[in-house]
Amino acid sequence: MSVSMTYDTRADAIYVHLTSADGTAAATTELGDGRNVDYDADGEPIGVELLAVSRGVDLAGLPHAADIAVLLRGLTTIRTRRLTSVSAEYRRLRWRDGG
């Protein structure tokens, strides 16, 4: 899977593209804490919007959370206090998958 992101420093927001296709969101689910997930017409997640990211990011319940955690590691302006458990989960998943 090709995961990429766009970081808007003025808006303090990140949009994570979960697919390389230019899909149009047919539905959006608000998960709270400034987290929204866009879905295509088939119900597959195509993107994740994270708001107020400088205050920290909660990845719990997001699709492809481990992949998003890897993307966020390179951003020094994002607090990582909430990423600790996701990083541990990522390592566990990599171990289980033999990575």
FIVOMI-896605 format. One record per residue: residue number from 0; residue in three letters; x, y, z of N, C-alpha, C, O in turn. Coordinates in pm, whole numbers, plus 50000, padded with zeros to 5 digits. Last residue first. Layout:
REM FIVOMI-896605
(atom NUM; 'ala'; (X; Y; Z); (X; Y; Z); (X; Y; Z); (X; Y; Z));
...
END
This chain:
REM FIVOMI-896605
(atom 98; 'gly'; (50856; 49091; 51004); (50929; 49207; 50949); (51038; 49256; 51035); (51106; 49352; 51000));
(atom 97; 'gly'; (50681; 48892; 51077); (50815; 48851; 51038); (50901; 48963; 50983); (51006; 48938; 50924));
(atom 96; 'asp'; (50443; 48966; 51180); (50446; 48944; 51037); (50584; 48903; 50986); (50603; 48881; 50867));
(atom 95; 'arg'; (50514; 48999; 51447); (50419; 48893; 51415); (50423; 48861; 51264); (50409; 48746; 51225));
(atom 94; 'trp'; (50685; 49220; 51421); (50737; 49095; 51473); (50646; 48980; 51431); (50694; 48876; 51386));
(atom 93; 'arg'; (50505; 49413; 51328); (50619; 49377; 51246); (50676; 49242; 51289); (50712; 49160; 51205));
(atom 92; 'leu'; (50333; 49422; 51551); (50282; 49378; 51422); (50394; 49336; 51330); (50382; 49235; 51260));
(atom 91; 'arg'; (50510; 49523; 51745); (50447; 49393; 51766); (50395; 49337; 51633); (50412; 49218; 51605));
(atom 90; 'arg'; (50572; 49771; 51635); (50679; 49672; 51652); (50619; 49532; 51670); (50672; 49435; 51616));
(atom 89; 'tyr'; (50314; 49884; 51648); (50380; 49867; 51519); (50491; 49763; 51529); (50503; 49676; 51442));
(atom 88; 'glu'; (50276; 49892; 51925); (50187; 49809; 51844); (50249; 49783; 51707); (50240; 49671; 51656));
(atom 87; 'ala'; (50470; 50079; 51988); (50482; 49944; 52044); (50396; 49848; 51963); (50437; 49735; 51937));
(atom 86; 'ser'; (50358; 50295; 51853); (50490; 50246; 51813); (50513; 50105; 51866); (50568; 50020; 51795));
(atom 85; 'val'; (50124; 50323; 52000); (50114; 50285; 51860); (50248; 50232; 51810); (50252; 50135; 51734));
(atom 84; 'ser'; (50223; 50404; 52244); (50154; 50275; 52237); (50139; 50230; 52093); (50141; 50110; 52066));
(atom 83; 'thr'; (50342; 50650; 52161); (50420; 50545; 52226); (50352; 50410; 52213); (50415; 50312; 52175));
(atom 82; 'leu'; (50190; 50856; 52070); (50235; 50758; 51972); (50309; 50641; 52034); (50335; 50541; 51966));
(atom 81; 'arg'; (50140; 51039; 52260); (50032; 50946; 52230); (50073; 50840; 52130); (49999; 50744; 52106));
(atom 80; 'arg'; (50379; 51180; 52258); (50336; 51115; 52381); (50225; 51014; 52356); (50217; 50913; 52426));
(atom 79; 'thr'; (50480; 51322; 52050); (50477; 51176; 52035); (50427; 51105; 52160); (50432; 50982; 52167));
(atom 78; 'arg'; (50372; 51608; 51881); (50402; 51543; 52008); (50387; 51393; 51993); (50293; 51345; 51929));
(atom 77; 'ile'; (50520; 51734; 51596); (50410; 51652; 51647); (50452; 51590; 51779); (50556; 51525; 51788));
(atom 76; 'thr'; (50742; 51852; 51499); (50644; 51939; 51564); (50526; 51862; 51622); (50442; 51920; 51691));
(atom 75; 'thr'; (50893; 51669; 51364); (50937; 51705; 51498); (50837; 51793; 51571); (50845; 51807; 51693));
(atom 74; 'leu'; (50815; 51403; 51172); (50770; 51539; 51202); (50805; 51574; 51346); (50751; 51514; 51439));
(atom 73; 'gly'; (50877; 51137; 51135); (50966; 51237; 51080); (50929; 51381; 51112); (51006; 51472; 51082));
(atom 72; 'arg'; (50664; 50992; 51239); (50792; 50992; 51310); (50887; 51100; 51261); (50969; 51150; 51338));
(atom 71; 'leu'; (50447; 50984; 51070); (50454; 51092; 51167); (50587; 51099; 51240); (50621; 51203; 51296));
(atom 70; 'leu'; (50483; 50748; 50923); (50487; 50878; 50856); (50510; 50992; 50954); (50585; 51086; 50925));
(atom 69; 'val'; (50444; 50560; 51127); (50574; 50567; 51059); (50588; 50702; 50988); (50694; 50764; 50993));
(atom 68; 'ala'; (50175; 50603; 51185); (50276; 50628; 51288); (50414; 50642; 51225); (50493; 50728; 51266));
(atom 67; 'ile'; (50057; 50508; 50953); (50049; 50651; 50983); (50154; 50687; 51087); (50216; 50793; 51077));
(atom 66; 'asp'; (50103; 50234; 50985); (50162; 50305; 50870); (50163; 50456; 50894); (50259; 50524; 50859));
(atom 65; 'ala'; (49948; 50188; 51214); (50093; 50162; 51218); (50163; 50234; 51103); (50272; 50289; 51122));
(atom 64; 'ala'; (49687; 50248; 51125); (49750; 50329; 51229); (49902; 50309; 51233); (49976; 50406; 51254));
(atom 63; 'his'; (49498; 50167; 50931); (49642; 50172; 50898); (49721; 50258; 50997); (49812; 50331; 50957));
(atom 62; 'pro'; (49230; 50358; 51061); (49276; 50253; 50969); (49424; 50275; 50938); (49468; 50388; 50920));
(atom 61; 'leu'; (49224; 50431; 51413); (49239; 50476; 51275); (49279; 50359; 51186); (49352; 50270; 51230));
(atom 60; 'gly'; (49220; 50346; 51677); (49099; 50329; 51598); (49109; 50376; 51454); (49012; 50364; 51379));
(atom 59; 'ala'; (49461; 50573; 51784); (49375; 50460; 51821); (49249; 50459; 51735); (49180; 50561; 51723));
(atom 58; 'leu'; (49618; 50791; 51750); (49599; 50704; 51634); (49508; 50585; 51663); (49481; 50504; 51574));
(atom 57; 'asp'; (49623; 51112; 51837); (49575; 50985; 51889); (49542; 50896; 51769); (49447; 50924; 51696));
(atom 56; 'val'; (49869; 51353; 51864); (49787; 51275; 51772); (49750; 51143; 51838); (49837; 51071; 51888));
(atom 55; 'gly'; (49925; 51692; 51971); (49937; 51547; 51986); (49839; 51477; 51894); (49739; 51534; 51853));
(atom 54; 'arg'; (49922; 51953; 51908); (49884; 51918; 52046); (49894; 51768; 52072); (49873; 51723; 52185));
(atom 53; 'ser'; (49970; 51964; 51642); (50079; 52007; 51730); (50048; 51979; 51876); (50139; 51981; 51960));
(atom 52; 'val'; (49731; 51894; 51516); (49832; 51791; 51537); (49946; 51834; 51628); (50014; 51749; 51686));
(atom 51; 'ala'; (49470; 51982; 51456); (49540; 52028; 51578); (49652; 51931; 51615); (49665; 51892; 51731));
(atom 50; 'leu'; (49351; 51687; 51284); (49348; 51830; 51312); (49419; 51861; 51444); (49426; 51775; 51532));
(atom 49; 'leu'; (49378; 51467; 51024); (49415; 51486; 51164); (49429; 51635; 51189); (49508; 51702; 51124));
(atom 48; 'glu'; (49211; 51257; 50806); (49241; 51395; 50839); (49266; 51405; 50989); (49186; 51359; 51071));
(atom 47; 'val'; (49279; 51000; 50586); (49258; 51034; 50726); (49299; 51179; 50746); (49409; 51220; 50708));
(atom 46; 'gly'; (49147; 50804; 50311); (49224; 50912; 50370); (49186; 50938; 50515); (49077; 50902; 50560));
(atom 45; 'ile'; (49009; 50583; 50235); (49099; 50641; 50136); (49184; 50753; 50194); (49283; 50793; 50133));
(atom 44; 'pro'; (48862; 50277; 50332); (48921; 50404; 50375); (49021; 50454; 50271); (49107; 50379; 50225));
(atom 43; 'glu'; (48582; 50157; 50148); (48723; 50141; 50183); (48780; 50276; 50227); (48750; 50379; 50166));
(atom 42; 'gly'; (48325; 50172; 50052); (48343; 50163; 50196); (48487; 50142; 50241); (48512; 50113; 50358));
(atom 41; 'asp'; (48295; 50222; 49789); (48293; 50081; 49827); (48312; 50061; 49977); (48314; 49948; 50025));
(atom 40; 'ala'; (48330; 50495; 49766); (48195; 50442; 49746); (48182; 50295; 49786); (48072; 50248; 49813));
(atom 39; 'asp'; (48570; 50562; 50032); (48522; 50566; 49894); (48383; 50503; 49886); (48327; 50462; 49987));
(atom 38; 'tyr'; (48599; 50768; 50325); (48577; 50637; 50263); (48530; 50656; 50119); (48461; 50752; 50087));
(atom 37; 'asp'; (48798; 50938; 50566); (48723; 50942; 50440); (48717; 50802; 50381); (48815; 50727; 50385));
(atom 36; 'val'; (48789; 51016; 50903); (48829; 50915; 50805); (48738; 50926; 50685); (48616; 50923; 50698));
(atom 35; 'asn'; (48923; 51245; 51138); (48818; 51212; 51042); (48872; 51112; 50941); (48987; 51122; 50899));
(atom 34; 'arg'; (48984; 51390; 51446); (49021; 51279; 51357); (48902; 51243; 51270); (48793; 51214; 51321));
(atom 33; 'gly'; (48952; 51556; 51669); (49009; 51609; 51546); (49053; 51503; 51448); (49149; 51524; 51373));
(atom 32; 'asp'; (48826; 51400; 51865); (48964; 51445; 51888); (49030; 51492; 51759); (49150; 51472; 51740));
(atom 31; 'gly'; (48624; 51188; 51649); (48648; 51271; 51766); (48795; 51307; 51777); (48879; 51251; 51707));
(atom 30; 'leu'; (48576; 51064; 51414); (48610; 50978; 51527); (48631; 51057; 51656); (48653; 50998; 51761));
(atom 29; 'glu'; (48355; 51096; 51156); (48426; 51172; 51257); (48450; 51082; 51378); (48355; 51031; 51438));
(atom 28; 'thr'; (48370; 50975; 50833); (48334; 50941; 50970); (48420; 51024; 51064); (48543; 51023; 51054));
(atom 27; 'thr'; (48239; 51041; 50517); (48340; 51076; 50616); (48287; 51040; 50753); (48172; 51072; 50787));
(atom 26; 'ala'; (48196; 50922; 50182); (48149; 50937; 50320); (48267; 50971; 50409); (48381; 50934; 50381));
(atom 25; 'ala'; (48318; 50936; 49945); (48173; 50920; 49940); (48113; 50940; 50078); (47994; 50970; 50092));
(atom 24; 'ala'; (48587; 51109; 49819); (48525; 51058; 49941); (48373; 51054; 49925); (48309; 51155; 49895));
(atom 23; 'thr'; (48738; 50998; 49527); (48654; 51099; 49589); (48587; 51036; 49710); (48537; 50924; 49704));
(atom 22; 'gly'; (49077; 50910; 49459); (48939; 50877; 49487); (48865; 50993; 49553); (48924; 51074; 49624));
(atom 21; 'asp'; (49324; 50886; 49298); (49256; 51012; 49332); (49108; 50986; 49355); (49024; 51034; 49279));
(atom 20; 'ala'; (49539; 50637; 49435); (49432; 50677; 49343); (49369; 50808; 49392); (49363; 50834; 49512));
(atom 19; 'ser'; (49700; 50563; 49638); (49759; 50653; 49539); (49655; 50700; 49438); (49680; 50795; 49363));
(atom 18; 'thr'; (49572; 50575; 49971); (49577; 50513; 49839); (49638; 50612; 49742); (49628; 50733; 49762));
(atom 17; 'leu'; (49567; 50725; 50192); (49585; 50582; 50211); (49591; 50506; 50080); (49614; 50385; 50078));
(atom 16; 'his'; (49697; 51020; 50286); (49639; 50955; 50169); (49669; 50806; 50181); (49785; 50765; 50179));
(atom 15; 'val'; (49635; 51224; 50552); (49706; 51102; 50513); (49629; 51036; 50400); (49512; 51001; 50414));
(atom 14; 'tyr'; (49676; 51551; 50631); (49587; 51460; 50559); (49673; 51343; 50512); (49771; 51362; 50440));
(atom 13; 'ile'; (49703; 51751; 50919); (49766; 51653; 50830); (49655; 51575; 50760); (49555; 51539; 50821));
(atom 12; 'ala'; (49726; 52085; 51045); (49650; 51966; 51006); (49732; 51878; 50912); (49817; 51926; 50836));
(atom 11; 'asp'; (49760; 52357; 51093); (49799; 52259; 51195); (49724; 52128; 51171); (49667; 52069; 51263));
(atom 10; 'ala'; (49730; 52546; 50903); (49606; 52489; 50956); (49633; 52392; 51072); (49540; 52349; 51140));
(atom 9; 'arg'; (50002; 52595; 50857); (49912; 52706; 50895); (49782; 52654; 50957); (49731; 52713; 51052));
(atom 8; 'thr'; (50103; 52346; 50779); (50148; 52406; 50905); (50056; 52519; 50949); (50035; 52537; 51069));
(atom 7; 'asp'; (49982; 52071; 50653); (49955; 52213; 50640); (49988; 52279; 50773); (49911; 52270; 50869));
(atom 6; 'tyr'; (50103; 51795; 50498); (50104; 51864; 50627); (50088; 52013; 50601); (50172; 52075; 50536));
(atom 5; 'thr'; (50003; 51499; 50354); (50017; 51641; 50330); (50005; 51709; 50466); (49909; 51686; 50539));
(atom 4; 'met'; (50137; 51171; 50293); (50064; 51270; 50370); (50095; 51410; 50322); (50197; 51437; 50259));
(atom 3; 'ser'; (50085; 50827; 50189); (50157; 50954; 50186); (50076; 51055; 50266); (49961; 51029; 50302));
(atom 2; 'val'; (50120; 50489; 50117); (50066; 50587; 50211); (50151; 50712; 50202); (50274; 50706; 50208));
(atom 1; 'ser'; (50048; 50224; 49926); (50122; 50349; 49918); (50055; 50453; 50007); (49945; 50501; 49975));
(atom 0; 'met'; (50084; 49884; 50000); (50000; 50000; 50000); (50089; 50124; 50000); (50193; 50127; 50066));
END
